[in-house]
Amino acid sequence: MNPVLKFFLLLSLVFFSFACKEREDNTIQKNLLLYTLTCNGGSLSACQSQCAAAYPDVTGDNFPSVSTCQTNCTTNCNLSSTLLLLLSKR
């Protein structure tokens, strides 16, 4: 390999390794913001109560909507992943 090419390859490798910045981890803030914005009622039981009030009778026509509402509550009101993130930061 050409020595000039080796030099430029080594120089570019050194340049890119020093040009990188450390990424700030804001996963916890994003999780808490998502919880605040999407967990209706502030807790899993309150969110599920709102789903039950919105769909008092589950029929074949509204079953997909009821299922989506319950799934969103289960997903968005789950703080276990945020708790694990907090515990791993210590």
C-alpha positions in Angstrom: 0.0 0.0 0.0 1.2 3.5 -0.8 2.8 5.2 2.2 1.0 8.4 1.4 -2.3 6.6 1.4 -1.4 4.9 4.7 -0.7 8.3 6.2 -4.0 9.9 5.1 -5.9 6.8 6.3 -4.2 7.0 9.7 -4.8 10.8 9.8 -8.5 10.5 9.0 -8.9 7.7 11.6 -7.3 9.9 14.3 -9.4 12.9 13.2 -12.7 11.0 13.3 -11.9 9.4 16.7 -11.2 12.8 18.3 -14.1 14.5 16.5 -16.7 12.3 18.2 -18.8 13.7 21.1 -20.2 11.8 23.9 -24.0 11.5 23.6 -26.0 12.8 26.6 -28.4 10.1 27.8 -31.8 11.6 28.3 -33.8 8.3 28.2 -35.2 8.8 31.8 -36.5 12.3 30.9 -38.1 11.0 27.8 -39.7 8.1 29.6 -41.1 10.3 32.3 -42.4 12.8 29.8 -44.1 10.0 27.8 -45.7 8.7 31.0 -47.0 12.1 31.9 -48.4 12.8 28.5 -49.9 9.4 27.6 -50.9 7.7 30.8 -54.5 8.9 31.2 -55.4 9.4 34.8 -51.9 9.0 36.1 -52.1 5.3 37.0 -52.8 2.0 35.4 -56.1 1.5 37.2 -57.3 5.1 36.5 -56.5 4.6 32.8 -58.3 1.3 32.6 -61.3 2.9 34.4 -61.4 5.6 31.7 -61.4 2.8 29.1 -64.3 1.1 30.8 -66.2 4.4 31.0 -65.6 5.1 27.3 -66.7 1.6 26.3 -69.2 0.3 28.8 -70.5 -2.5 26.6 -67.9 -4.5 24.7 -69.3 -5.7 21.4 -67.8 -7.2 18.3 -67.8 -3.8 16.7 -65.9 -1.9 19.4 -63.7 -4.7 20.6 -60.7 -3.4 18.6 -61.1 0.0 20.2 -61.4 -1.5 23.7 -58.4 -3.7 23.2 -56.3 -0.8 21.9 -57.3 1.4 24.9 -56.4 -1.3 27.4 -53.1 -2.0 25.6 -52.2 1.6 25.5 -52.9 1.8 29.3 -50.7 -1.2 30.0 -47.9 0.1 27.8 -47.9 3.8 28.7 -48.6 3.5 32.4 -45.8 1.0 33.0 -43.0 2.5 35.1 -41.0 -0.6 35.6 -38.6 0.3 32.7 -38.1 3.8 34.1 -37.4 2.3 37.5 -34.8 0.0 36.0 -33.2 2.9 34.2 -33.0 4.9 37.5 -31.6 1.9 39.4 -29.0 1.2 36.7 -27.7 4.9 36.9 -26.5 4.5 40.5 
